[in-house]
Amino acid sequence: MYRIIQKEILAPTITKYVIEAPYVARKRKAGNFVIIRVEETGERIPLTLVDSNIKEGTVTLIVQAIGKTTKALALKNAGEYIMDLMGPLGNPTPIETGKTIACIGGGVGTAELYPITKALKEAGNTIYTIVGARSKELVILEKEMQQVSDTLYITTDDGSYKRKGFVTDQLKELLDTNLGINLVYAIGPLPMMKAVSNLTRPYNVRTVVSLNAVMVDGTGMCGGCRVSVNGQMKFACVDGPEFEGHEVDFDEMLLRNRSYTEMEKISVDRFTEEHHVCKREGMA
């Protein structure tokens, strides 16, 4: 059992958790993730490790409540426990030096991007960061990203904050400017990472993406997280989670992820109904 030390609402549906996990905190590096299980009978889901505090023995997770398990986690409060937290898993991000890097975060992917951007900046790289969200209220970690970037750009789909448009609009402008960008990191929804990879290909700029695929055990045994990279089958949990974006078959991955849409909807609907029933019974 792992105790929730702190819970903070960052935006609608997006919550930051500080959780007691001393062994994971000691080993955590930028790019690592954990597999959590909220309840004993719950499913296992992967979540990126945003930060850790070795002295206090805690790790930080930022989670968007969109599925049954993340919604169940959202009901937990500080002082309560989650069943399992296994990690750190995955390969840590190779931290290069002497680069001019564009770091692109879409939605809650900004939380996954933050520890990588921080590590790259601490290594002495020049960092141009672009954070994208659907609207102003969904922009997260603005202050934190500003502190680890040479320049921070923000885009919103609806134009409610900063630049109206997509992260690719801002990225294209940077690539067309003589900034010398020679490496791009992109983390966010699959369509966004696909769009970024397609944009950077003709510029011949190396692009790294982080694939948070469907995972069960997180150790390469179940095969649920398989992805096609450069024509070869890879497992996101043990071969990744980061891959060369120009080599990823995003169309195949998008198709595989959509195959679970109906089951996920049924699961969320059942959870929502059960939660509403419990609330009504509690009020009786």
N, C-alpha and C positions, 0 to 999 in steps of 0.2 A: 504494500500500500504506500502511496506517495501523497504527502500532504500539500495542499495548495496554500502557499504562504501569502500570496497577494493576488488580487483580481482587479483589473482596471479596464473599463470600457473605453476603447479608443475611437470607435465609430459605430454606427448602427450595424449590428451583427458581428463586429470585430472586437475581440477581447484579448487582453494580455494577461498571461498567467505566470507567476513565479512559483515554481514547484520545488519542493525539497527532494533532491536526488544527488547526493554528494559524490557517488562513484561516477555518475555520468558527467557531472560538473568538472571533475578532475581531468577527464579525457577529451572533452568537447573542443572541436576545432571548427573554423568557418567552413560551411558546406555540409557538416554532419546533420543527421536527422535522428529522430527516435520513432519507435512504434509504441503507441499508447492503446490501452484498453480502459474505458471509463468504468465499466461494471464487469462483474465476473462473467456474465453471459453475453457481453457486448462484442462487437467486431473490433479488429485491429486496424488502426489507420496510421499513416506516416505523417509526421509533423516536423518541420525544420527547427533546429535549435537556433534561436535568435541570439542568445547570449548565455553566459554562465558566470557564477560567482563562486570561485573555489573556496574562499574563506568562509562564506556562509553556506556552502554546499547546496546551491540552488541553480536551476536552469530556467530560462525564460522561453516561453512559447507564445506566439500570437496566432490566434485561430479565428477563422470566419465560420459562423454557424450557418451552414447550408445543407448539411445532411443530417441523418438521424444521430450519429455519434457526436458530431460537433455541436448539435443542438442539445444533446444530453449533457455534454461538457459545460455548455453555457449555463445550465441550471445549477452547477456546482458553485459554491462560494468559498471564500478564504476560510481555512480551518477544516474544510472537508477533504476527502481523499479520492484519488483515482486508483483503479485496481493495479494497472501495470504501466511502466514506463521503461522501455528497453532501448539501450543505446550506449554510446553514440554509434550510429550505423552510417554506411556509405563512405565514400572516399572524400577526405577533406579537400577543399579547393587548393590547387597548386597556386601559390602566391608568387607571381612573376614580379620582376622589377624593371625599372627603366622604360615603362610603357606610358602611353597616353590612352586612357581607357574610358569608354562610355559604358556606364552601368545603368541598365534600364529595368525599372520595376513597374509591374502592372497590378493594380489592386492590392490584395493581400500579399502578392509576390514581393512587394516592397519590404516586408518583414524578413523574407528569406534572403533578399538582396543585401540587407543592412550589414550583417556580420562579414560578408564577403567584401563589400565596399570598404568597410572599416579596416579590414586586414590589408587590402590593396593600398589604401591610403597610408597606413602605418609603414608599409614597405617602401614608401617614397614615390609611388606612381602619381601621375597627374590624372585627376578624376573629374569627368563630366557626368553628372547623374541626371537622369530623367525619371520622374515619378509620374505615373499616370493613374487616373481613377475616373469612374463614371461621373462623379460630382464632387463638389467641395467637401461635403460631409464625410466622404469616403477616403479622403487623403489622409494617410497615416505617416507617422515618423518624420514629419517635415523637418523639425528642429534637429533631430538626430542625424538625418541624411545630410543636412546642411553642414554639420560639424565635420563630417568625414569626406566632404567633396570640395573640390576647388570651385566648381560652379554647379548650382542645382537649378534644374528646370522642372516645372510642374505643368502638366496638361490635364484638362478635364474634358470628357466627351461632350458635356452640355455647355461648356464655357462658363460655369458658375465660379471658377477660380483659375486665375492665371491664364495660360494659353488654351484656347478652345481647339480641340482636335485630339489626335492620337499620338502616342509616344513616337511612332514612326515619322510623323510630320516634323517633330523637333529633331529627331535623329538625322533625317535626311538633310536638314539645314546645317547641322554640325558637320556631317560628312562632306558637304559641298563647300564648307569653309576650310581654310588652310590651318587646321588645328593639329594635324598629324595623328589623328586617332588610328591606332593600329590593333586595337583589341576591343571587343564588345562583349559584355555579360548581359544576358536578358533572362529575367525570371518573372513569370506571370502566367496568365491563361494560355493554353496551347495555341489558340489562334493568334495571340499577340506574339509569342515566340516564333511562330511560323512566319508572320509578317516581317518581324525584325530580321530573321535569317534570310528571307527573300530579298529584303532591301540591301543588306550588306554584301550579298554575293557578288553583284557586278562591281562593287568597290574593292573586292578582294581583301576584305577586312575579316580576320578570324573572329568567329562569333561562338560564344559558349552559352548553352542553355541548361537549365536544371529541370529534369523531368520527374515530377511528383506523380508517378504512375500508380495504378491500382496495386496495392501491396497487401500481403497477408502476414507472412513471417518475417520479411525484411532481411533474410539471409540467403536468398537465391534458391531455396528448396521448393517453393510452390510454383514458381514460373509465372505468377500472375502479373508481374511487372515487365514482361518481355517487350522489347522495342526493337525496331529494325534500324541499325546504324551502319551506314556505308554498305548496305546489302547483307549485313550479318546480324544474327539475333543476339541481343544483349539483354542483361537483366539490370533494370534501373537501380535496384537496391544494392547490388554488389559491384557492378561495372560502372555505376554512376554515383550520385544522381546527375552529374554534369557530363554533357557530351558536346561534340562539335555540331553546332546547329545546322551547318550546311550538309551534314551527313545524315541527319535524322529524317526518317519517313514520317512526317507529321500527319499526312493524310491517313495512313494506316492507324496511327495512334489515336487520332480523333475518332475514327470509325470504331475502334475497339472500346474507347471510353463511352461512346454513345450507346453501345450495346447493353449497358447497365442502367440506362436512364429510366426506363419504366419501373424496374425493380427498386431503384433508389426512390422514385416518387411514391411508390406504394409504402415503402418503409417509413418515409418522412410523414406521410398522411396518417399512418397508424400511430406513430409516435405522437403526433400533434393531437390526435383524437384522444389518446390515452392521457396525455398531459391535461387536456381540457376537462376530461372526466374526473381526474384526480382533483383538479381545482374546484370543480363543482361539489364533489363529495366533501372536500375540506371545508367548504362554506356552508354545508348543510347543518 
